[in-house]
Amino acid sequence: MEDRPLSNTTGAVLDPVFSLRRRVRIPPNQTVRCSFSTIVARSREEAMQLADKYHDPSTFERELRLAWTKAQVEMSHLKIDAEEAHLFQRLAARIIYSDPSLRPRPHVLALNTKAQSSLWAYGISGDLPILVARIDKAEDLPIVRKIVRGHEYLHYKGLNIDLVILNDNPTTYLQSLQENWKQ
């Protein structure tokens, strides 16, 4: 785009963008490889150390292979495939960005008369997002098992959420859902 400098401005816009420009001259019949990395760090010094570390494209390639291997080991350990991992990642996005379709209706939320501290008796802090699964028949157990694997997978990925499974099956001496869960 023309030979103008970037505006170097910040502010509220409809379509936010982070932009950098680097001129690269490619001799005829030649190939050039460029890498662009973004880094998140707690301090400028840490950012500079990471920038030095990943300056070499071969370091990035090595890290990429290590990350792929680690992901394969995790998925094997959790007995999930790539399709399930993708499903769990989509669920994570809906939890992180608070998808309103996953929340109870306002009138249901208004029925709550207790404070966050009421959750503590159930081992739930209330500080983390809560994923609730309701079951009332044995046919629901496969999806609950999948949700439990997803919970563990997301925990491996650093997303901590509280998982609550509500058993709405009427209480009887048989406890059929609890017995089926153990199988």
C-alpha positions in Angstrom: 0.0 0.0 0.0 1.7 3.2 -1.1 4.8 4.3 0.6 3.1 5.9 3.6 4.0 5.2 7.2 1.4 3.4 9.3 -0.7 5.9 11.4 0.6 4.5 14.8 -2.7 5.4 16.4 -5.0 3.7 19.0 -8.6 4.1 19.9 -12.1 2.7 19.7 -13.0 1.4 16.2 -15.6 -0.9 14.7 -13.0 -3.3 13.4 -9.9 -3.4 15.6 -6.7 -4.4 14.0 -3.1 -5.0 15.1 -0.8 -4.2 12.1 2.9 -4.3 11.4 4.6 -3.8 8.1 7.9 -5.2 7.0 9.4 -4.8 3.6 10.9 -7.9 2.1 12.9 -8.0 -1.2 12.8 -11.3 -3.0 15.4 -11.7 -5.8 14.0 -13.2 -9.0 13.6 -17.1 -8.9 14.3 -17.1 -5.2 12.3 -18.2 -2.1 12.1 -16.3 1.2 10.6 -17.6 4.4 9.3 -15.2 7.0 7.9 -15.9 10.4 5.6 -13.7 12.4 5.1 -14.5 16.1 3.0 -13.0 18.8 4.1 -13.3 22.4 2.3 -12.8 25.7 4.5 -12.0 28.7 4.2 -10.6 32.2 6.9 -8.0 31.7 8.9 -6.3 28.9 12.0 -8.3 30.0 10.2 -11.6 29.7 8.8 -10.6 26.3 12.3 -9.7 25.1 13.7 -13.0 26.3 10.9 -14.9 24.5 11.5 -12.8 21.3 15.2 -13.8 21.4 14.3 -17.4 22.0 11.8 -17.6 19.1 13.7 -15.4 16.7 15.1 -18.5 14.9 12.4 -20.2 12.8 13.9 -23.6 13.6 13.1 -23.0 17.3 9.4 -22.4 16.3 9.4 -25.6 14.2 10.8 -27.6 17.2 8.2 -26.1 19.6 5.5 -26.9 17.1 6.5 -30.5 16.9 6.7 -30.8 20.7 3.3 -29.2 21.1 1.8 -31.6 18.5 3.4 -34.6 20.3 2.2 -33.4 23.7 -1.3 -33.0 22.3 -1.3 -36.5 20.9 -0.1 -38.0 24.3 -2.8 -36.0 26.2 -5.5 -37.2 23.7 -4.3 -40.8 24.0 -4.2 -40.6 27.8 -7.8 -39.2 27.9 -9.0 -41.6 25.2 -10.3 -38.9 22.9 -9.8 -38.3 19.2 -9.3 -35.1 17.3 -13.0 -34.7 16.6 -13.8 -34.8 20.3 -10.9 -32.5 21.1 -12.4 -30.0 18.6 -15.8 -30.4 20.3 -14.3 -29.7 23.7 -12.5 -26.6 22.4 -15.8 -25.3 21.0 -17.4 -25.9 24.4 -14.5 -24.0 26.0 -15.1 -21.0 23.7 -18.8 -21.0 24.7 -17.8 -21.1 28.4 -15.1 -18.4 28.2 -17.2 -16.0 26.1 -20.3 -16.7 28.2 -22.7 -17.9 25.5 -26.1 -16.7 26.6 -27.8 -19.8 25.1 -26.1 -21.9 27.8 -27.4 -19.8 30.6 -30.7 -20.4 32.3 -33.5 -18.0 31.5 -33.6 -14.8 33.7 -36.8 -16.0 35.5 -34.9 -19.2 36.5 -31.9 -17.2 37.8 -34.3 -15.0 39.7 -35.4 -18.1 41.7 -32.0 -18.3 43.4 -32.2 -16.8 46.9 -28.8 -18.0 48.1 -25.4 -16.5 48.1 -22.2 -17.9 46.5 -21.1 -19.3 49.9 -24.0 -21.8 49.6 -22.1 -23.6 46.9 -19.1 -24.3 49.3 -20.9 -27.2 51.0 -20.8 -29.0 47.6 -17.1 -28.3 47.0 -17.9 -25.6 44.5 -16.1 -22.3 45.0 -18.3 -20.2 42.7 -15.1 -18.4 41.5 -14.9 -20.6 38.4 -17.4 -21.0 35.5 -19.8 -23.8 36.3 -20.8 -26.4 33.7 -24.0 -28.2 34.8 -25.2 -31.4 33.2 -28.6 -32.8 34.2 -29.4 -36.5 33.8 -32.4 -38.5 34.7 -32.0 -41.8 32.8 -29.3 -44.3 32.0 -29.4 -43.3 28.3 -27.8 -39.9 29.4 -24.7 -41.6 30.8 -22.6 -41.7 27.5 -22.9 -38.0 27.1 -22.0 -37.4 30.8 -19.0 -39.6 30.4 -18.0 -37.5 27.4 -18.5 -34.3 29.4 -16.3 -35.7 32.2 -13.5 -36.5 29.6 -14.0 -32.9 28.2 -13.7 -31.5 31.6 -10.4 -33.3 32.2 -9.2 -32.3 28.7 -10.0 -28.6 29.3 -8.2 -28.8 32.7 -5.1 -30.1 30.9 -5.3 -27.1 28.6 -5.5 -24.7 31.6 -9.2 -24.0 31.6 -10.4 -24.6 35.1 -14.2 -25.0 35.4 -16.4 -26.6 38.0 -18.4 -29.5 36.6 -21.7 -30.3 38.3 -23.7 -33.3 37.4 -27.3 -33.2 38.7 -29.0 -36.6 38.9 -32.7 -35.9 38.5 -33.6 -39.6 38.6 -36.1 -40.2 41.5 -34.5 -41.6 44.6 -35.1 -45.3 45.1 -33.4 -48.2 46.8 -32.2 -49.4 43.4 -30.1 -46.2 42.5 -30.0 -47.4 38.9 -28.1 -44.3 37.6 -25.4 -44.6 40.3 -25.0 -48.3 39.5 -24.8 -47.8 35.8 -22.3 -45.0 36.2 -19.9 -47.4 37.9 -20.0 -49.8 34.8 
